[in-house]
Amino acid sequence: MSTPHTSAAGQDWELVIGLEVHCQLRTRSKIFCGCATSFGEAPNVNTCPVCLGLPGALPVINDHAVALAVRASLALECTVHDESIFARKNYFYPDLPKGYQISQFDRPLATSGQVVIGRQADGSPRVIRVHRVHMEEDAGKSVHDRFPQASAIDLNRAGTPLVEIVSEPDIRSAAEAAAYARRLRQILEYADVSDANMEEGSLRVDVNISIRPVGTSALGTKTEIKNLNSFSAIERAVEIEFARQVAVLTSGGHIEQQTMLYDDKRNVVRPARSKEGSHDYRYFPDPDLPPLRVTEAERQAQRDALPELPEARRTRFARDYGLPEVDIEQLLASRLLADRFEILVKESGDARRAANWLLGPVLASVNASGRALDAHPVSLARLGALIRLEAAGDVSNTAARQLFALLEQEDIEPRMLAEREGVLQVRDDSALVAWIDEVLAENPTEAARFVGGERKLQGVLVGLVMKKSKGAADPKKVNQLLAARAG
């Protein structure tokens, strides 16, 4: 919950936050025309008379964009309305060729949802309400750093299909703001409505911030920080703006409603322009687009398309696999990782080891190589067989990691590989005793102290036996045999 800020005058201030999240829908073409939405193309190649706003060009709604917007709304537990209205939002920027943006105003696609961002101290869910979800087109992009004393316009993004997800002002800290954005991104990625790639601009966050004296309910004057594209930026920007507003009000000033920009290089928030109200945009229904109608059959089709969402999966992972919360959160970070974990559990028969291997050696290898998780060369069947060898005690954990590195280079059955490399654990007492005798003979001082009762040396001696056996000795049996020799 909230962490009040106490000013020098002793006044406690509460932070009040609402987020507006713009999410690009996973379509091949734009919302009102057939131009591609592919990222990274040369400037202005993905354009046509419709998204350039040329006279006489008429928009036609992309049915797939509507379907994905409905699915996103249902994933957020919103009510999807039978009818919504596209409106013209009038403002004038160089990257907005029509002089207006097609959006939705007083008749949005969906309303009244929620996102669970964690648990409160009493164990109850911490819920952030979703006020509305509406569809709109994206604007283009102004480029200011490629030409001296000039700006350029790239309209490839103009007309890209978006949903804007507007929360209620329920968030009370910078950490909660970032947690809400993370959970929202996770839900959208699981529902397969967006890649939610913040680096490419598929997910952009605007943060509305106001403060009020602790114990009061009236909202203060808000400022909006635009286009934050990382979770760390959200936290830093909120903290900076919170401190600024407290300082202004404490010194007797007043907060101006304005749009702010966060400079991550200088770690400062600075004013950009005065903040418009909805009346400044002169909304009116777009005469070129009929009302958008969604039938119950269309809603049901998107309900059926929803997978198990993160909150339900979180509960099931805790119940079925008995994993600690920190592991569950890491496994649920992406749908692909969670799906692969469940397959690996079936292949290995051991949920704890499956989680440890995926979150440890596998992700370390993926990050080091730069390859995609689903392109990792060790199949889940091979990894499952390796985990079974380790769980059965046929190979040590050290040997298993060595085998894993070899499996990245060669597709071979793990037991055959272990036999070839000579790392199958030796459990035969005569072989183990021979290694123990050699270690004790080579280390007479430690041997005498150990036999005399210094049990703390047992771990050292076990390590020496493992080294002598090149990792082949069964450490459990070595421990048992050594313990029998202790005084």
FIVEXNU-473083 format. One line per field, with one value per residue (C-alpha): residue number from 0; z negated, y, x negated. Coordinates in Angstrom, 1 decimal, padded with zeros to 4 digits, always signed. Layout:
<rs>
seq = c(NUM_...);
z = c(Z_...);
y = c(Y_...);
x = c(X_...);
</rs>
This chain:
<rs>
seq = c(0_1_2_3_4_5_6_7_8_9_10_11_12_13_14_15_16_17_18_19_20_21_22_23_24_25_26_27_28_29_30_31_32_33_34_35_36_37_38_39_40_41_42_43_44_45_46_47_48_49_50_51_52_53_54_55_56_57_58_59_60_61_62_63_64_65_66_67_68_69_70_71_72_73_74_75_76_77_78_79_80_81_82_83_84_85_86_87_88_89_90_91_92_93_94_95_96_97_98_99_100_101_102_103_104_105_106_107_108_109_110_111_112_113_114_115_116_117_118_119_120_121_122_123_124_125_126_127_128_129_130_131_132_133_134_135_136_137_138_139_140_141_142_143_144_145_146_147_148_149_150_151_152_153_154_155_156_157_158_159_160_161_162_163_164_165_166_167_168_169_170_171_172_173_174_175_176_177_178_179_180_181_182_183_184_185_186_187_188_189_190_191_192_193_194_195_196_197_198_199_200_201_202_203_204_205_206_207_208_209_210_211_212_213_214_215_216_217_218_219_220_221_222_223_224_225_226_227_228_229_230_231_232_233_234_235_236_237_238_239_240_241_242_243_244_245_246_247_248_249_250_251_252_253_254_255_256_257_258_259_260_261_262_263_264_265_266_267_268_269_270_271_272_273_274_275_276_277_278_279_280_281_282_283_284_285_286_287_288_289_290_291_292_293_294_295_296_297_298_299_300_301_302_303_304_305_306_307_308_309_310_311_312_313_314_315_316_317_318_319_320_321_322_323_324_325_326_327_328_329_330_331_332_333_334_335_336_337_338_339_340_341_342_343_344_345_346_347_348_349_350_351_352_353_354_355_356_357_358_359_360_361_362_363_364_365_366_367_368_369_370_371_372_373_374_375_376_377_378_379_380_381_382_383_384_385_386_387_388_389_390_391_392_393_394_395_396_397_398_399_400_401_402_403_404_405_406_407_408_409_410_411_412_413_414_415_416_417_418_419_420_421_422_423_424_425_426_427_428_429_430_431_432_433_434_435_436_437_438_439_440_441_442_443_444_445_446_447_448_449_450_451_452_453_454_455_456_457_458_459_460_461_462_463_464_465_466_467_468_469_470_471_472_473_474_475_476_477_478_479_480_481_482_483_484_485_486);
z = c(+000.0_-000.2_-001.9_-003.1_-002.5_-005.5_-004.7_-006.7_-008.1_-009.5_-006.9_-005.7_-002.0_-000.1_+003.4_+005.8_+009.2_+012.2_+015.3_+019.0_+020.9_+024.7_+026.0_+029.7_+030.8_+032.5_+036.0_+039.4_+040.7_+039.3_+037.7_+040.6_+043.7_+045.1_+044.4_+042.5_+038.8_+039.0_+036.9_+038.1_+041.7_+043.6_+042.7_+044.4_+046.4_+044.5_+045.5_+047.8_+048.5_+045.4_+042.8_+044.5_+044.1_+047.8_+048.9_+049.9_+048.2_+046.0_+042.9_+042.7_+039.4_+039.0_+037.6_+036.1_+034.2_+032.7_+031.8_+030.0_+028.2_+027.0_+025.8_+023.9_+022.2_+021.1_+019.8_+017.6_+016.4_+018.1_+019.3_+023.1_+024.4_+027.2_+028.9_+028.8_+030.8_+032.6_+032.2_+033.6_+031.1_+032.6_+032.0_+034.1_+034.1_+037.1_+036.8_+036.9_+040.6_+040.4_+037.6_+035.5_+034.0_+034.3_+030.8_+028.5_+026.0_+024.0_+025.5_+025.0_+025.9_+022.3_+018.7_+015.1_+014.9_+012.5_+012.1_+009.1_+008.4_+005.3_+001.7_-001.2_-004.7_-005.7_-002.6_-000.6_+003.0_+003.8_+006.6_+009.0_+010.8_+014.6_+015.5_+019.2_+022.3_+025.6_+029.2_+031.1_+033.8_+033.1_+034.3_+036.3_+034.9_+034.8_+035.1_+033.7_+033.5_+037.1_+038.8_+037.6_+036.9_+038.3_+037.4_+039.5_+039.6_+039.9_+040.4_+040.3_+036.9_+037.9_+037.9_+035.8_+033.8_+030.0_+027.0_+024.2_+020.7_+018.1_+014.5_+011.6_+009.3_+007.0_+007.0_+003.9_+004.5_+007.2_+006.6_+007.0_+010.3_+011.7_+010.3_+012.0_+015.3_+015.0_+014.3_+017.1_+019.6_+018.4_+018.9_+022.4_+023.4_+022.0_+023.8_+027.0_+027.9_+028.0_+027.8_+025.2_+026.2_+024.4_+026.2_+029.6_+028.3_+028.3_+024.7_+023.5_+020.1_+019.1_+015.4_+013.8_+010.4_+007.7_+003.9_+001.0_-002.8_-004.4_-005.7_-003.0_+000.0_+002.5_+005.4_+006.0_+009.2_+011.4_+013.7_+016.4_+017.2_+020.8_+022.7_+020.1_+021.6_+018.8_+015.3_+013.7_+015.4_+014.0_+010.5_+010.8_+012.5_+010.0_+007.0_+008.6_+009.3_+005.9_+004.2_+006.5_+005.8_+002.0_+002.2_+004.2_+001.9_-001.3_-000.1_+000.4_+004.2_+006.3_+008.8_+012.4_+014.5_+017.1_+019.2_+018.0_+019.7_+017.9_+019.0_+018.0_+018.8_+016.4_+014.1_+014.1_+014.8_+016.7_+018.0_+021.7_+022.0_+020.2_+019.9_+022.0_+020.7_+022.7_+024.0_+025.6_+028.0_+029.3_+029.6_+031.9_+033.4_+036.6_+039.5_+041.6_+039.1_+037.9_+034.3_+033.4_+032.4_+030.6_+030.4_+027.5_+029.9_+030.7_+027.0_+026.3_+029.1_+027.4_+023.9_+025.5_+026.9_+023.5_+022.0_+018.3_+017.2_+014.8_+011.6_+012.0_+013.0_+010.0_+007.6_+009.4_+009.4_+005.6_+005.1_+007.5_+007.4_+003.9_+005.2_+003.3_+004.4_+005.8_+008.2_+009.3_+010.1_+012.2_+014.0_+014.8_+016.3_+019.7_+021.0_+023.0_+019.9_+017.8_+020.6_+020.9_+017.1_+017.2_+020.0_+018.2_+015.0_+017.0_+018.6_+015.4_+012.7_+010.4_+010.2_+007.9_+010.0_+013.2_+011.8_+010.7_+014.0_+016.1_+013.9_+013.5_+016.2_+019.0_+018.6_+018.0_+021.3_+023.1_+021.8_+022.6_+026.2_+027.0_+028.5_+027.9_+025.1_+027.5_+029.7_+027.0_+028.4_+025.4_+025.9_+022.9_+023.3_+023.1_+020.1_+018.4_+018.8_+017.4_+014.4_+013.8_+013.7_+011.2_+009.0_+009.0_+007.8_+011.0_+011.6_+009.2_+009.7_+010.8_+013.3_+014.5_+015.3_+017.2_+019.2_+019.9_+021.4_+023.7_+024.6_+025.9_+028.5_+029.2_+029.3_+027.4_+024.7_+021.4_+019.9_+022.9_+022.6_+018.9_+019.6_+022.3_+020.1_+017.1_+014.7_+013.7_+009.9_+008.4_+005.5_+005.1_+001.6_+002.6_+005.1_+002.7_-000.1_+002.1_+002.9_-000.7_-001.7_+000.8_-000.4_-004.0_-003.2_-001.2_-004.0_-007.2_-009.5_-008.5_-008.6_-012.2_-013.3_-011.7_-013.2_-016.5_-016.4_-014.4_-012.4_-010.7_-008.5_-007.0_-004.3_-003.3_-003.0_-001.0_+001.4_+001.8_+002.6_+005.1_+006.7_+006.8_+008.4_+010.9_+009.6_+010.1_+006.4_+004.8_+002.1_+000.0_-000.3_-000.8_-003.7_-005.2_-004.9_-006.3_-009.2_-010.1_-010.5_-012.8_-016.4);
y = c(+000.0_+003.6_+005.0_+008.5_+011.3_+013.5_+017.1_+019.3_+020.9_+017.5_+017.0_+013.5_+013.2_+010.3_+009.4_+008.7_+007.1_+006.0_+004.4_+004.7_+001.9_+001.9_-001.7_-002.5_-005.4_-008.4_-007.9_-008.1_-005.0_-001.6_-000.9_+000.9_-000.1_-003.0_-001.6_-003.8_-003.2_-004.8_-003.1_-001.8_-001.0_+002.0_+005.2_+005.8_+002.5_+001.1_+003.8_+004.4_+007.1_+006.0_+006.2_+009.2_+011.0_+011.9_+013.4_+010.9_+007.9_+006.0_+003.8_+000.2_-001.6_-004.5_-007.5_-009.2_-006.1_-006.0_-009.7_-009.1_-006.0_-008.0_-010.8_-008.3_-006.8_-010.2_-011.2_-008.1_-009.2_-006.2_-006.0_-005.8_-003.7_-004.6_-001.3_+001.2_+004.4_+005.5_+009.3_+011.8_+013.2_+016.5_+017.8_+019.0_+017.4_+016.9_+013.1_+013.1_+013.6_+013.8_+016.4_+014.0_+010.6_+007.9_+006.8_+006.1_+008.6_+008.3_+004.9_+002.7_-001.0_-002.2_-001.1_-002.2_-004.8_-005.5_-006.6_-008.5_-007.2_-009.3_-010.0_-007.7_-008.2_-010.1_-012.4_-010.8_-009.9_-006.4_-005.3_-002.4_-001.6_-001.1_+001.8_+001.2_-000.3_+001.4_+001.0_+003.6_+004.1_+005.1_+008.3_+008.5_+009.3_+012.5_+011.9_+014.7_+013.3_+012.3_+015.7_+018.9_+021.7_+019.6_+017.0_+014.2_+012.3_+008.5_+007.5_+003.8_+003.6_+005.8_+003.7_+000.8_-000.8_-000.1_-000.6_+001.9_+000.5_+003.1_+002.2_+003.8_+006.0_+003.0_+002.8_+004.2_+003.8_+003.8_+000.1_-000.6_+001.3_-000.9_-004.0_-003.2_-002.5_-005.8_-007.8_-006.1_-006.9_-010.5_-010.8_-009.4_-011.6_-014.7_-013.9_-013.6_-010.2_-008.4_-009.1_-006.2_-005.3_-002.1_-001.6_-001.5_+000.6_-002.1_-001.2_+002.4_+003.8_+007.2_+007.8_+010.3_+011.5_+013.6_+013.9_+014.7_+014.9_+011.5_+010.8_+012.9_+011.6_+014.5_+014.1_+016.7_+018.3_+015.7_+015.7_+013.1_+011.6_+010.4_+007.5_+005.5_+002.4_+000.4_-000.7_+000.9_+004.2_+004.1_+003.8_+006.4_+009.0_+008.5_+009.0_+012.2_+013.7_+012.7_+014.5_+017.6_+017.9_+017.6_+020.3_+022.6_+022.3_+022.4_+025.7_+027.2_+026.8_+025.0_+022.1_+022.9_+020.3_+019.6_+016.9_+015.9_+013.9_+011.7_+012.1_+008.8_+010.0_+012.9_+011.2_+014.2_+014.9_+018.1_+019.9_+019.5_+021.4_+022.3_+019.2_+019.2_+018.3_+016.1_+019.2_+020.5_+017.6_+018.4_+014.8_+013.9_+010.5_+009.7_+010.0_+007.5_+004.7_+003.0_+002.0_-001.0_-003.9_-007.0_-010.0_-012.5_-015.2_-013.0_-012.5_-016.2_-017.0_-014.8_-016.3_-019.7_-018.4_-017.3_-019.6_-020.2_-016.7_-015.8_-015.4_-018.8_-020.4_-018.9_-020.5_-023.9_-023.9_-023.3_-026.0_-028.7_-028.2_-026.8_-024.3_-021.2_-018.0_-016.5_-019.5_-019.3_-015.6_-016.3_-019.2_-017.2_-014.3_-015.5_-017.9_-019.8_-020.3_-021.5_-023.9_-025.4_-025.8_-027.9_-030.1_-030.6_-031.6_-034.4_-035.4_-035.4_-036.3_-033.7_-030.2_-028.8_-030.0_-028.9_-025.4_-025.3_-026.4_-024.0_-021.0_-021.9_-023.5_-023.2_-019.5_-018.8_-020.5_-018.7_-015.3_-016.0_-017.2_-014.6_-017.4_-017.7_-020.0_-022.3_-022.5_-024.0_-027.1_-029.4_-030.7_-031.0_-034.8_-034.9_-032.5_-034.5_-037.7_-035.9_-034.7_-038.3_-039.5_-036.8_-037.5_-041.2_-040.5_-042.0_-038.8_-036.0_-032.5_-031.4_-034.2_-033.4_-029.8_-031.1_-033.4_-030.5_-028.5_-031.5_-032.0_-028.4_-029.6_-033.1_-034.7_-038.0_-039.9_-038.7_-042.1_-043.1_-039.8_-040.3_-043.8_-042.5_-039.7_-042.0_-040.0_-042.5_-042.7_-045.6_-047.2_-050.4_-050.4_-052.0_-049.2_-046.5_-048.0_-048.1_-044.4_-043.6_-045.5_-043.7_-040.3_-041.1_-042.4_-039.3_-037.0_-038.7_-035.6_-035.0_-038.7_-039.0_-035.9_-037.2_-040.7_-039.0_-037.4_-034.1_-034.7_-031.3_-032.7_-035.2_-032.7_-032.0_-035.8_-036.3_-033.6_-035.2_-038.6_-036.9_-035.3_-038.6_-040.4_-037.6_-037.1_-040.7_-041.6_-041.6_-038.8_-040.2_-043.6_-042.0_-040.0_-043.2_-045.1_-042.3_-041.8_-045.5_-044.8_-041.8_-042.2);
x = c(+000.0_-001.0_-004.1_-003.3_-005.9_-006.4_-007.4_-009.7_-006.5_-005.3_-002.5_-002.1_-001.2_+000.4_-000.5_+002.4_+001.6_+003.6_+002.0_+002.9_+001.3_+001.2_+000.8_+000.2_+002.4_+000.7_+002.1_+000.3_+002.1_+003.2_+006.5_+008.2_+006.2_+004.1_+000.6_-001.8_-002.6_-006.1_-008.7_-012.0_-011.1_-012.6_-010.7_-007.3_-007.2_-004.2_-001.8_+001.2_+003.8_+005.8_+003.0_+001.6_+004.9_+005.3_+008.6_+011.2_+009.6_+012.0_+011.2_+012.4_+012.2_+009.8_+011.9_+008.8_+007.9_+011.5_+011.2_+007.9_+009.3_+012.3_+010.0_+007.7_+010.8_+012.0_+008.6_+008.8_+012.3_+014.0_+017.5_+017.4_+020.3_+022.6_+022.0_+019.1_+018.5_+015.3_+014.7_+012.3_+009.9_+008.7_+005.2_+002.4_-001.1_-003.4_-003.2_+000.7_+001.4_+005.2_+005.2_+007.2_+006.8_+009.5_+010.2_+013.2_+014.5_+017.7_+018.7_+015.6_+015.3_+015.2_+015.3_+015.0_+012.2_+009.4_+005.8_+004.4_+000.9_+000.1_+001.2_+001.7_+000.5_+003.7_+003.3_+006.1_+005.5_+004.3_+006.6_+006.2_+009.5_+009.5_+011.7_+012.0_+010.5_+010.9_+009.6_+007.7_+005.1_+001.5_-000.1_-003.4_-006.8_-008.8_-012.5_-014.7_-018.2_-019.1_-019.4_-021.1_-018.6_-015.7_-013.1_-011.8_-008.5_-008.1_-004.4_-005.0_-003.3_-000.4_+002.8_+001.2_+004.0_+003.9_+006.0_+005.7_+006.2_+007.0_+006.9_+008.7_+006.6_+006.0_+002.2_+000.5_-003.3_-005.9_-006.5_-002.8_-002.7_-005.5_-003.9_-000.6_-002.4_-004.3_-001.1_+000.7_-002.0_-002.1_+001.7_+001.6_-001.3_+000.4_+003.7_+001.6_+003.1_-000.3_-004.0_-004.0_-007.6_-008.4_-011.7_-009.9_-007.0_-004.4_-003.6_-003.9_-002.8_-001.5_-001.4_+001.1_-000.1_+001.5_+001.0_+003.2_+002.9_+003.1_+006.6_+008.4_+010.3_+010.5_+008.1_+005.4_+004.4_+002.7_-000.2_-000.9_-004.3_-004.1_-005.6_-007.5_-008.9_-010.5_-009.4_-012.4_-011.6_-008.1_-009.4_-012.0_-009.8_-007.0_-009.3_-010.8_-007.4_-006.0_-008.9_-008.4_-004.7_-005.3_-007.9_-005.6_-002.6_-004.7_-006.3_-002.8_-002.7_-000.1_-000.3_+000.3_+002.1_-000.5_-002.2_-005.7_-008.5_-011.0_-014.7_-016.3_-019.8_-019.6_-017.0_-014.8_-011.1_-010.5_-007.4_-006.5_-003.2_+000.0_+002.3_+005.4_+008.8_+011.2_+013.1_+009.9_+009.9_+013.4_+014.5_+017.3_+018.4_+016.4_+018.8_+016.9_+017.2_+020.5_+020.9_+018.8_+021.1_+019.9_+022.2_+022.4_+021.1_+018.0_+017.4_+017.8_+015.3_+012.7_+013.5_+012.8_+009.5_+008.2_+005.6_+005.1_+004.2_+001.3_+003.3_+005.0_+001.7_+000.0_+002.5_+002.2_-001.6_-001.6_+001.0_-000.2_-004.0_-004.7_-007.2_-008.2_-006.6_-009.8_-010.3_-006.6_-006.9_-010.1_-008.5_-005.4_-007.4_-006.4_-003.9_-006.6_-008.7_-005.7_-004.6_-008.1_-008.2_-005.1_-006.3_-009.6_-007.8_-006.2_-009.5_-011.4_-008.8_-010.3_-008.9_-011.5_-014.4_-012.6_-012.3_-015.9_-017.2_-015.1_-015.7_-019.4_-021.5_-018.9_-018.2_-021.9_-022.7_-019.9_-021.1_-024.7_-024.0_-021.3_-019.2_-015.4_-014.3_-012.4_-015.5_-017.7_-019.4_-018.7_-015.2_-012.9_-012.9_-016.7_-016.7_-014.0_-016.1_-019.1_-017.1_-015.9_-019.5_-020.4_-017.3_-018.0_-021.6_-023.1_-025.0_-026.0_-024.7_-028.2_-028.3_-024.8_-025.9_-028.9_-026.6_-024.2_-027.0_-027.8_-024.2_-024.2_-026.8_-025.5_-022.0_-022.5_-020.7_-021.9_-022.6_-024.7_-026.6_-027.2_-028.5_-030.8_-032.1_-032.6_-030.5_-027.9_-028.0_-029.9_-028.0_-030.0_-031.4_-034.7_-035.5_-034.4_-036.5_-039.5_-039.2_-038.6_-041.7_-043.8_-042.6_-043.2_-046.7_-047.5_-046.3_-047.5_-047.1_-043.5_-042.8_-044.1_-042.1_-039.0_-039.3_-040.0_-036.6_-036.9_-033.7_-033.9_-036.6_-034.2_-033.1_-036.7_-037.5_-034.3_-035.4_-038.8_-037.2_-034.9_-038.0_-039.9_-036.9_-036.5_-033.0_-032.0_-031.7_-028.2_-028.7_-025.9_-027.6_-031.0_-029.6_-028.1_-031.4_-033.5_-031.0_-031.6_-035.3_-034.9_-035.8);
</rs>
